[in-house]
Amino acid sequence: MVSYDKLWKLLIDKHMSKTELRISAGLTTSALAQLGKNEYVSLKTIEKICSVLDCDIADVVELRKN
């Protein structure tokens, strides 16, 4: 299972809202909704997020065992 809990914690640490992230990274509202539901998003989407937040993939995505 994919989890983006690390992403939400990182946003809090950087004092950034989900809307600010969406605009800065050029994400669609549906991509943001998918992230909120821990659904799969494209690697391109993760790349955009990491670029804006200046972080690594492991800082925003976690794979959890069921």
mmCIF file of the N, C-alpha and C atoms, coordinates in Angstrom:
data_MODEL
# 
_entry.id   MODEL 
# 
loop_
_atom_site.group_PDB 
_atom_site.id 
_atom_site.type_symbol 
_atom_site.label_atom_id 
_atom_site.label_alt_id 
_atom_site.label_comp_id 
_atom_site.label_asym_id 
_atom_site.label_entity_id 
_atom_site.label_seq_id 
_atom_site.pdbx_PDB_ins_code 
_atom_site.Cartn_x 
_atom_site.Cartn_y 
_atom_site.Cartn_z 
_atom_site.occupancy 
_atom_site.B_iso_or_equiv 
_atom_site.pdbx_formal_charge 
_atom_site.auth_seq_id 
_atom_site.auth_comp_id 
_atom_site.auth_asym_id 
_atom_site.auth_atom_id 
_atom_site.pdbx_PDB_model_num 
ATOM 1   N N  . MET A 1 1  ? 0.829  -1.174 0.000   1.00 0.00 ? 1  MET A N  1 
ATOM 2   C CA . MET A 1 1  ? 0.000  0.000  0.000   1.00 0.00 ? 1  MET A CA 1 
ATOM 3   C C  . MET A 1 1  ? 0.881  1.247  0.000   1.00 0.00 ? 1  MET A C  1 
ATOM 4   N N  . VAL A 1 2  ? 0.501  2.217  -0.771  1.00 0.00 ? 2  VAL A N  1 
ATOM 5   C CA . VAL A 1 2  ? 1.236  3.475  -0.848  1.00 0.00 ? 2  VAL A CA 1 
ATOM 6   C C  . VAL A 1 2  ? 0.670  4.450  0.175   1.00 0.00 ? 2  VAL A C  1 
ATOM 7   N N  . SER A 1 3  ? 1.557  5.160  0.854   1.00 0.00 ? 3  SER A N  1 
ATOM 8   C CA . SER A 1 3  ? 1.129  6.168  1.822   1.00 0.00 ? 3  SER A CA 1 
ATOM 9   C C  . SER A 1 3  ? 1.889  7.466  1.558   1.00 0.00 ? 3  SER A C  1 
ATOM 10  N N  . TYR A 1 4  ? 1.169  8.570  1.624   1.00 0.00 ? 4  TYR A N  1 
ATOM 11  C CA . TYR A 1 4  ? 1.776  9.888  1.443   1.00 0.00 ? 4  TYR A CA 1 
ATOM 12  C C  . TYR A 1 4  ? 1.767  10.675 2.748   1.00 0.00 ? 4  TYR A C  1 
ATOM 13  N N  . ASP A 1 5  ? 1.683  9.975  3.882   1.00 0.00 ? 5  ASP A N  1 
ATOM 14  C CA . ASP A 1 5  ? 1.684  10.644 5.179   1.00 0.00 ? 5  ASP A CA 1 
ATOM 15  C C  . ASP A 1 5  ? 2.932  11.503 5.367   1.00 0.00 ? 5  ASP A C  1 
ATOM 16  N N  . LYS A 1 6  ? 4.066  11.024 4.866   1.00 0.00 ? 6  LYS A N  1 
ATOM 17  C CA . LYS A 1 6  ? 5.306  11.795 4.983   1.00 0.00 ? 6  LYS A CA 1 
ATOM 18  C C  . LYS A 1 6  ? 5.196  13.130 4.242   1.00 0.00 ? 6  LYS A C  1 
ATOM 19  N N  . LEU A 1 7  ? 4.492  13.132 3.125   1.00 0.00 ? 7  LEU A N  1 
ATOM 20  C CA . LEU A 1 7  ? 4.292  14.359 2.367   1.00 0.00 ? 7  LEU A CA 1 
ATOM 21  C C  . LEU A 1 7  ? 3.528  15.375 3.190   1.00 0.00 ? 7  LEU A C  1 
ATOM 22  N N  . TRP A 1 8  ? 2.446  14.951 3.821   1.00 0.00 ? 8  TRP A N  1 
ATOM 23  C CA . TRP A 1 8  ? 1.621  15.876 4.599   1.00 0.00 ? 8  TRP A CA 1 
ATOM 24  C C  . TRP A 1 8  ? 2.396  16.433 5.790   1.00 0.00 ? 8  TRP A C  1 
ATOM 25  N N  . LYS A 1 9  ? 3.226  15.594 6.424   1.00 0.00 ? 9  LYS A N  1 
ATOM 26  C CA . LYS A 1 9  ? 4.058  16.066 7.538   1.00 0.00 ? 9  LYS A CA 1 
ATOM 27  C C  . LYS A 1 9  ? 5.101  17.066 7.049   1.00 0.00 ? 9  LYS A C  1 
ATOM 28  N N  . LEU A 1 10 ? 5.654  16.795 5.860   1.00 0.00 ? 10 LEU A N  1 
ATOM 29  C CA . LEU A 1 10 ? 6.647  17.700 5.282   1.00 0.00 ? 10 LEU A CA 1 
ATOM 30  C C  . LEU A 1 10 ? 6.028  19.055 4.959   1.00 0.00 ? 10 LEU A C  1 
ATOM 31  N N  . LEU A 1 11 ? 4.806  19.048 4.463   1.00 0.00 ? 11 LEU A N  1 
ATOM 32  C CA . LEU A 1 11 ? 4.117  20.312 4.178   1.00 0.00 ? 11 LEU A CA 1 
ATOM 33  C C  . LEU A 1 11 ? 3.922  21.124 5.459   1.00 0.00 ? 11 LEU A C  1 
ATOM 34  N N  . ILE A 1 12 ? 3.562  20.456 6.530   1.00 0.00 ? 12 ILE A N  1 
ATOM 35  C CA . ILE A 1 12 ? 3.396  21.141 7.815   1.00 0.00 ? 12 ILE A CA 1 
ATOM 36  C C  . ILE A 1 12 ? 4.724  21.754 8.253   1.00 0.00 ? 12 ILE A C  1 
ATOM 37  N N  . ASP A 1 13 ? 5.800  20.968 8.137   1.00 0.00 ? 13 ASP A N  1 
ATOM 38  C CA . ASP A 1 13 ? 7.121  21.452 8.534   1.00 0.00 ? 13 ASP A CA 1 
ATOM 39  C C  . ASP A 1 13 ? 7.550  22.670 7.715   1.00 0.00 ? 13 ASP A C  1 
ATOM 40  N N  . LYS A 1 14 ? 7.149  22.706 6.455   1.00 0.00 ? 14 LYS A N  1 
ATOM 41  C CA . LYS A 1 14 ? 7.527  23.807 5.567   1.00 0.00 ? 14 LYS A CA 1 
ATOM 42  C C  . LYS A 1 14 ? 6.480  24.921 5.537   1.00 0.00 ? 14 LYS A C  1 
ATOM 43  N N  . HIS A 1 15 ? 5.463  24.799 6.388   1.00 0.00 ? 15 HIS A N  1 
ATOM 44  C CA . HIS A 1 15 ? 4.387  25.798 6.474   1.00 0.00 ? 15 HIS A CA 1 
ATOM 45  C C  . HIS A 1 15 ? 3.763  26.065 5.102   1.00 0.00 ? 15 HIS A C  1 
ATOM 46  N N  . MET A 1 16 ? 3.439  24.979 4.407   1.00 0.00 ? 16 MET A N  1 
ATOM 47  C CA . MET A 1 16 ? 2.865  25.073 3.070   1.00 0.00 ? 16 MET A CA 1 
ATOM 48  C C  . MET A 1 16 ? 1.535  24.330 3.036   1.00 0.00 ? 16 MET A C  1 
ATOM 49  N N  . SER A 1 17 ? 0.551  24.930 2.409   1.00 0.00 ? 17 SER A N  1 
ATOM 50  C CA . SER A 1 17 ? -0.754 24.276 2.294   1.00 0.00 ? 17 SER A CA 1 
ATOM 51  C C  . SER A 1 17 ? -0.772 23.359 1.069   1.00 0.00 ? 17 SER A C  1 
ATOM 52  N N  . LYS A 1 18 ? -1.767 22.496 1.027   1.00 0.00 ? 18 LYS A N  1 
ATOM 53  C CA . LYS A 1 18 ? -1.929 21.616 -0.127  1.00 0.00 ? 18 LYS A CA 1 
ATOM 54  C C  . LYS A 1 18 ? -2.186 22.433 -1.389  1.00 0.00 ? 18 LYS A C  1 
ATOM 55  N N  . THR A 1 19 ? -2.928 23.500 -1.253  1.00 0.00 ? 19 THR A N  1 
ATOM 56  C CA . THR A 1 19 ? -3.219 24.367 -2.410  1.00 0.00 ? 19 THR A CA 1 
ATOM 57  C C  . THR A 1 19 ? -1.948 25.034 -2.912  1.00 0.00 ? 19 THR A C  1 
ATOM 58  N N  . GLU A 1 20 ? -1.112 25.503 -1.998  1.00 0.00 ? 20 GLU A N  1 
ATOM 59  C CA . GLU A 1 20 ? 0.164  26.109 -2.395  1.00 0.00 ? 20 GLU A CA 1 
ATOM 60  C C  . GLU A 1 20 ? 1.042  25.094 -3.120  1.00 0.00 ? 20 GLU A C  1 
ATOM 61  N N  . LEU A 1 21 ? 1.062  23.873 -2.627  1.00 0.00 ? 21 LEU A N  1 
ATOM 62  C CA . LEU A 1 21 ? 1.828  22.816 -3.286  1.00 0.00 ? 21 LEU A CA 1 
ATOM 63  C C  . LEU A 1 21 ? 1.278  22.556 -4.678  1.00 0.00 ? 21 LEU A C  1 
ATOM 64  N N  . ARG A 1 22 ? -0.046 22.447 -4.783  1.00 0.00 ? 22 ARG A N  1 
ATOM 65  C CA . ARG A 1 22 ? -0.674 22.179 -6.074  1.00 0.00 ? 22 ARG A CA 1 
ATOM 66  C C  . ARG A 1 22 ? -0.304 23.241 -7.105  1.00 0.00 ? 22 ARG A C  1 
ATOM 67  N N  . ILE A 1 23 ? -0.377 24.490 -6.707  1.00 0.00 ? 23 ILE A N  1 
ATOM 68  C CA . ILE A 1 23 ? -0.070 25.585 -7.626  1.00 0.00 ? 23 ILE A CA 1 
ATOM 69  C C  . ILE A 1 23 ? 1.427  25.608 -7.966  1.00 0.00 ? 23 ILE A C  1 
ATOM 70  N N  . SER A 1 24 ? 2.285  25.497 -6.952  1.00 0.00 ? 24 SER A N  1 
ATOM 71  C CA . SER A 1 24 ? 3.736  25.556 -7.162  1.00 0.00 ? 24 SER A CA 1 
ATOM 72  C C  . SER A 1 24 ? 4.253  24.417 -8.031  1.00 0.00 ? 24 SER A C  1 
ATOM 73  N N  . ALA A 1 25 ? 3.677  23.230 -7.845  1.00 0.00 ? 25 ALA A N  1 
ATOM 74  C CA . ALA A 1 25 ? 4.137  22.051 -8.586  1.00 0.00 ? 25 ALA A CA 1 
ATOM 75  C C  . ALA A 1 25 ? 3.384  21.860 -9.897  1.00 0.00 ? 25 ALA A C  1 
ATOM 76  N N  . GLY A 1 26 ? 2.336  22.658 -10.111 1.00 0.00 ? 26 GLY A N  1 
ATOM 77  C CA . GLY A 1 26 ? 1.556  22.508 -11.334 1.00 0.00 ? 26 GLY A CA 1 
ATOM 78  C C  . GLY A 1 26 ? 0.752  21.226 -11.360 1.00 0.00 ? 26 GLY A C  1 
ATOM 79  N N  . LEU A 1 27 ? 0.238  20.834 -10.202 1.00 0.00 ? 27 LEU A N  1 
ATOM 80  C CA . LEU A 1 27 ? -0.543 19.596 -10.108 1.00 0.00 ? 27 LEU A CA 1 
ATOM 81  C C  . LEU A 1 27 ? -2.009 19.871 -10.406 1.00 0.00 ? 27 LEU A C  1 
ATOM 82  N N  . THR A 1 28 ? -2.692 18.863 -10.859 1.00 0.00 ? 28 THR A N  1 
ATOM 83  C CA . THR A 1 28 ? -4.132 18.979 -11.060 1.00 0.00 ? 28 THR A CA 1 
ATOM 84  C C  . THR A 1 28 ? -4.830 18.727 -9.730  1.00 0.00 ? 28 THR A C  1 
ATOM 85  N N  . THR A 1 29 ? -6.063 19.176 -9.633  1.00 0.00 ? 29 THR A N  1 
ATOM 86  C CA . THR A 1 29 ? -6.827 18.925 -8.415  1.00 0.00 ? 29 THR A CA 1 
ATOM 87  C C  . THR A 1 29 ? -7.085 17.429 -8.240  1.00 0.00 ? 29 THR A C  1 
ATOM 88  N N  . SER A 1 30 ? -7.218 16.710 -9.338  1.00 0.00 ? 30 SER A N  1 
ATOM 89  C CA . SER A 1 30 ? -7.450 15.262 -9.236  1.00 0.00 ? 30 SER A CA 1 
ATOM 90  C C  . SER A 1 30 ? -6.201 14.548 -8.718  1.00 0.00 ? 30 SER A C  1 
ATOM 91  N N  . ALA A 1 31 ? -5.014 15.008 -9.115  1.00 0.00 ? 31 ALA A N  1 
ATOM 92  C CA . ALA A 1 31 ? -3.770 14.406 -8.605  1.00 0.00 ? 31 ALA A CA 1 
ATOM 93  C C  . ALA A 1 31 ? -3.665 14.633 -7.109  1.00 0.00 ? 31 ALA A C  1 
ATOM 94  N N  . LEU A 1 32 ? -4.027 15.829 -6.660  1.00 0.00 ? 32 LEU A N  1 
ATOM 95  C CA . LEU A 1 32 ? -3.994 16.130 -5.230  1.00 0.00 ? 32 LEU A CA 1 
ATOM 96  C C  . LEU A 1 32 ? -5.009 15.268 -4.481  1.00 0.00 ? 32 LEU A C  1 
ATOM 97  N N  . ALA A 1 33 ? -6.164 15.059 -5.074  1.00 0.00 ? 33 ALA A N  1 
ATOM 98  C CA . ALA A 1 33 ? -7.186 14.202 -4.468  1.00 0.00 ? 33 ALA A CA 1 
ATOM 99  C C  . ALA A 1 33 ? -6.690 12.760 -4.371  1.00 0.00 ? 33 ALA A C  1 
ATOM 100 N N  . GLN A 1 34 ? -6.006 12.278 -5.406  1.00 0.00 ? 34 GLN A N  1 
ATOM 101 C CA . GLN A 1 34 ? -5.454 10.924 -5.380  1.00 0.00 ? 34 GLN A CA 1 
ATOM 102 C C  . GLN A 1 34 ? -4.419 10.786 -4.269  1.00 0.00 ? 34 GLN A C  1 
ATOM 103 N N  . LEU A 1 35 ? -3.592 11.800 -4.106  1.00 0.00 ? 35 LEU A N  1 
ATOM 104 C CA . LEU A 1 35 ? -2.606 11.778 -3.026  1.00 0.00 ? 35 LEU A CA 1 
ATOM 105 C C  . LEU A 1 35 ? -3.309 11.712 -1.672  1.00 0.00 ? 35 LEU A C  1 
ATOM 106 N N  . GLY A 1 36 ? -4.369 12.479 -1.527  1.00 0.00 ? 36 GLY A N  1 
ATOM 107 C CA . GLY A 1 36 ? -5.124 12.491 -0.276  1.00 0.00 ? 36 GLY A CA 1 
ATOM 108 C C  . GLY A 1 36 ? -5.770 11.167 0.059   1.00 0.00 ? 36 GLY A C  1 
ATOM 109 N N  . LYS A 1 37 ? -6.035 10.351 -0.963  1.00 0.00 ? 37 LYS A N  1 
ATOM 110 C CA . LYS A 1 37 ? -6.657 9.039  -0.766  1.00 0.00 ? 37 LYS A CA 1 
ATOM 111 C C  . LYS A 1 37 ? -5.631 7.913  -0.772  1.00 0.00 ? 37 LYS A C  1 
ATOM 112 N N  . ASN A 1 38 ? -4.341 8.271  -0.771  1.00 0.00 ? 38 ASN A N  1 
ATOM 113 C CA . ASN A 1 38 ? -3.254 7.288  -0.847  1.00 0.00 ? 38 ASN A CA 1 
ATOM 114 C C  . ASN A 1 38 ? -3.380 6.395  -2.070  1.00 0.00 ? 38 ASN A C  1 
ATOM 115 N N  . GLU A 1 39 ? -3.796 6.989  -3.178  1.00 0.00 ? 39 GLU A N  1 
ATOM 116 C CA . GLU A 1 39 ? -3.882 6.257  -4.439  1.00 0.00 ? 39 GLU A CA 1 
ATOM 117 C C  . GLU A 1 39 ? -2.608 6.492  -5.241  1.00 0.00 ? 39 GLU A C  1 
ATOM 118 N N  . TYR A 1 40 ? -2.405 5.650  -6.231  1.00 0.00 ? 40 TYR A N  1 
ATOM 119 C CA . TYR A 1 40 ? -1.215 5.775  -7.063  1.00 0.00 ? 40 TYR A CA 1 
ATOM 120 C C  . TYR A 1 40 ? -1.287 7.028  -7.921  1.00 0.00 ? 40 TYR A C  1 
ATOM 121 N N  . VAL A 1 41 ? -0.157 7.723  -8.023  1.00 0.00 ? 41 VAL A N  1 
ATOM 122 C CA . VAL A 1 41 ? -0.010 8.850  -8.938  1.00 0.00 ? 41 VAL A CA 1 
ATOM 123 C C  . VAL A 1 41 ? 1.240  8.585  -9.773  1.00 0.00 ? 41 VAL A C  1 
ATOM 124 N N  . SER A 1 42 ? 1.384  9.303  -10.850 1.00 0.00 ? 42 SER A N  1 
ATOM 125 C CA . SER A 1 42 ? 2.525  9.071  -11.735 1.00 0.00 ? 42 SER A CA 1 
ATOM 126 C C  . SER A 1 42 ? 3.827  9.501  -11.067 1.00 0.00 ? 42 SER A C  1 
ATOM 127 N N  . LEU A 1 43 ? 4.899  8.924  -11.522 1.00 0.00 ? 43 LEU A N  1 
ATOM 128 C CA . LEU A 1 43 ? 6.216  9.300  -11.029 1.00 0.00 ? 43 LEU A CA 1 
ATOM 129 C C  . LEU A 1 43 ? 6.518  10.749 -11.390 1.00 0.00 ? 43 LEU A C  1 
ATOM 130 N N  . LYS A 1 44 ? 5.977  11.217 -12.493 1.00 0.00 ? 44 LYS A N  1 
ATOM 131 C CA . LYS A 1 44 ? 6.145  12.613 -12.901 1.00 0.00 ? 44 LYS A CA 1 
ATOM 132 C C  . LYS A 1 44 ? 5.548  13.545 -11.839 1.00 0.00 ? 44 LYS A C  1 
ATOM 133 N N  . THR A 1 45 ? 4.401  13.182 -11.300 1.00 0.00 ? 45 THR A N  1 
ATOM 134 C CA . THR A 1 45 ? 3.768  13.962 -10.239 1.00 0.00 ? 45 THR A CA 1 
ATOM 135 C C  . THR A 1 45 ? 4.660  14.007 -9.001  1.00 0.00 ? 45 THR A C  1 
ATOM 136 N N  . ILE A 1 46 ? 5.195  12.865 -8.611  1.00 0.00 ? 46 ILE A N  1 
ATOM 137 C CA . ILE A 1 46 ? 6.093  12.796 -7.454  1.00 0.00 ? 46 ILE A CA 1 
ATOM 138 C C  . ILE A 1 46 ? 7.348  13.622 -7.721  1.00 0.00 ? 46 ILE A C  1 
ATOM 139 N N  . GLU A 1 47 ? 7.850  13.565 -8.939  1.00 0.00 ? 47 GLU A N  1 
ATOM 140 C CA . GLU A 1 47 ? 9.036  14.335 -9.321  1.00 0.00 ? 47 GLU A CA 1 
ATOM 141 C C  . GLU A 1 47 ? 8.782  15.841 -9.166  1.00 0.00 ? 47 GLU A C  1 
ATOM 142 N N  . LYS A 1 48 ? 7.620  16.301 -9.594  1.00 0.00 ? 48 LYS A N  1 
ATOM 143 C CA . LYS A 1 48 ? 7.266  17.722 -9.467  1.00 0.00 ? 48 LYS A CA 1 
ATOM 144 C C  . LYS A 1 48 ? 7.208  18.136 -7.998  1.00 0.00 ? 48 LYS A C  1 
ATOM 145 N N  . ILE A 1 49 ? 6.607  17.285 -7.179  1.00 0.00 ? 49 ILE A N  1 
ATOM 146 C CA . ILE A 1 49 ? 6.495  17.569 -5.746  1.00 0.00 ? 49 ILE A CA 1 
ATOM 147 C C  . ILE A 1 49 ? 7.881  17.656 -5.112  1.00 0.00 ? 49 ILE A C  1 
ATOM 148 N N  . CYS A 1 50 ? 8.728  16.686 -5.426  1.00 0.00 ? 50 CYS A N  1 
ATOM 149 C CA . CYS A 1 50 ? 10.083 16.670 -4.862  1.00 0.00 ? 50 CYS A CA 1 
ATOM 150 C C  . CYS A 1 50 ? 10.890 17.885 -5.304  1.00 0.00 ? 50 CYS A C  1 
ATOM 151 N N  . SER A 1 51 ? 10.676 18.316 -6.517  1.00 0.00 ? 51 SER A N  1 
ATOM 152 C CA . SER A 1 51 ? 11.379 19.492 -7.022  1.00 0.00 ? 51 SER A CA 1 
ATOM 153 C C  . SER A 1 51 ? 10.971 20.742 -6.248  1.00 0.00 ? 51 SER A C  1 
ATOM 154 N N  . VAL A 1 52 ? 9.681  20.911 -6.033  1.00 0.00 ? 52 VAL A N  1 
ATOM 155 C CA . VAL A 1 52 ? 9.175  22.081 -5.309  1.00 0.00 ? 52 VAL A CA 1 
ATOM 156 C C  . VAL A 1 52 ? 9.610  22.057 -3.850  1.00 0.00 ? 52 VAL A C  1 
ATOM 157 N N  . LEU A 1 53 ? 9.558  20.887 -3.231  1.00 0.00 ? 53 LEU A N  1 
ATOM 158 C CA . LEU A 1 53 ? 9.887  20.778 -1.805  1.00 0.00 ? 53 LEU A CA 1 
ATOM 159 C C  . LEU A 1 53 ? 11.376 20.548 -1.551  1.00 0.00 ? 53 LEU A C  1 
ATOM 160 N N  . ASP A 1 54 ? 12.154 20.401 -2.633  1.00 0.00 ? 54 ASP A N  1 
ATOM 161 C CA . ASP A 1 54 ? 13.593 20.148 -2.536  1.00 0.00 ? 54 ASP A CA 1 
ATOM 162 C C  . ASP A 1 54 ? 13.874 18.957 -1.617  1.00 0.00 ? 54 ASP A C  1 
ATOM 163 N N  . CYS A 1 55 ? 13.280 17.819 -2.005  1.00 0.00 ? 55 CYS A N  1 
ATOM 164 C CA . CYS A 1 55 ? 13.427 16.614 -1.201  1.00 0.00 ? 55 CYS A CA 1 
ATOM 165 C C  . CYS A 1 55 ? 13.562 15.389 -2.106  1.00 0.00 ? 55 CYS A C  1 
ATOM 166 N N  . ASP A 1 56 ? 13.704 14.242 -1.492  1.00 0.00 ? 56 ASP A N  1 
ATOM 167 C CA . ASP A 1 56 ? 13.840 12.975 -2.203  1.00 0.00 ? 56 ASP A CA 1 
ATOM 168 C C  . ASP A 1 56 ? 12.495 12.241 -2.180  1.00 0.00 ? 56 ASP A C  1 
ATOM 169 N N  . ILE A 1 57 ? 12.338 11.286 -3.073  1.00 0.00 ? 57 ILE A N  1 
ATOM 170 C CA . ILE A 1 57 ? 11.095 10.514 -3.159  1.00 0.00 ? 57 ILE A CA 1 
ATOM 171 C C  . ILE A 1 57 ? 10.744 9.871  -1.809  1.00 0.00 ? 57 ILE A C  1 
ATOM 172 N N  . ALA A 1 58 ? 11.745 9.352  -1.130  1.00 0.00 ? 58 ALA A N  1 
ATOM 173 C CA . ALA A 1 58 ? 11.507 8.688  0.155   1.00 0.00 ? 58 ALA A CA 1 
ATOM 174 C C  . ALA A 1 58 ? 10.981 9.646  1.221   1.00 0.00 ? 58 ALA A C  1 
ATOM 175 N N  . ASP A 1 59 ? 11.126 10.943 0.989   1.00 0.00 ? 59 ASP A N  1 
ATOM 176 C CA . ASP A 1 59 ? 10.617 11.937 1.936   1.00 0.00 ? 59 ASP A CA 1 
ATOM 177 C C  . ASP A 1 59 ? 9.116  12.173 1.796   1.00 0.00 ? 59 ASP A C  1 
ATOM 178 N N  . VAL A 1 60 ? 8.527  11.689 0.696   1.00 0.00 ? 60 VAL A N  1 
ATOM 179 C CA . VAL A 1 60 ? 7.095  11.938 0.471   1.00 0.00 ? 60 VAL A CA 1 
ATOM 180 C C  . VAL A 1 60 ? 6.273  10.663 0.284   1.00 0.00 ? 60 VAL A C  1 
ATOM 181 N N  . VAL A 1 61 ? 6.907  9.574  -0.119  1.00 0.00 ? 61 VAL A N  1 
ATOM 182 C CA . VAL A 1 61 ? 6.184  8.321  -0.399  1.00 0.00 ? 61 VAL A CA 1 
ATOM 183 C C  . VAL A 1 61 ? 6.717  7.214  0.493   1.00 0.00 ? 61 VAL A C  1 
ATOM 184 N N  . GLU A 1 62 ? 5.790  6.420  0.995   1.00 0.00 ? 62 GLU A N  1 
ATOM 185 C CA . GLU A 1 62 ? 6.175  5.265  1.812   1.00 0.00 ? 62 GLU A CA 1 
ATOM 186 C C  . GLU A 1 62 ? 5.364  4.059  1.353   1.00 0.00 ? 62 GLU A C  1 
ATOM 187 N N  . LEU A 1 63 ? 6.014  2.936  1.236   1.00 0.00 ? 63 LEU A N  1 
ATOM 188 C CA . LEU A 1 63 ? 5.319  1.687  0.905   1.00 0.00 ? 63 LEU A CA 1 
ATOM 189 C C  . LEU A 1 63 ? 5.083  0.929  2.195   1.00 0.00 ? 63 LEU A C  1 
ATOM 190 N N  . ARG A 1 64 ? 3.827  0.620  2.466   1.00 0.00 ? 64 ARG A N  1 
ATOM 191 C CA . ARG A 1 64 ? 3.476  -0.109 3.688   1.00 0.00 ? 64 ARG A CA 1 
ATOM 192 C C  . ARG A 1 64 ? 2.954  -1.488 3.334   1.00 0.00 ? 64 ARG A C  1 
ATOM 193 N N  . LYS A 1 65 ? 3.269  -2.425 4.181   1.00 0.00 ? 65 LYS A N  1 
ATOM 194 C CA . LYS A 1 65 ? 2.746  -3.773 3.996   1.00 0.00 ? 65 LYS A CA 1 
ATOM 195 C C  . LYS A 1 65 ? 1.356  -3.836 4.584   1.00 0.00 ? 65 LYS A C  1 
ATOM 196 N N  . ASN A 1 66 ? 0.468  -4.583 3.924   1.00 0.00 ? 66 ASN A N  1 
ATOM 197 C CA . ASN A 1 66 ? -0.935 -4.689 4.390   1.00 0.00 ? 66 ASN A CA 1 
ATOM 198 C C  . ASN A 1 66 ? -1.034 -5.424 5.682   1.00 0.00 ? 66 ASN A C  1 
# 
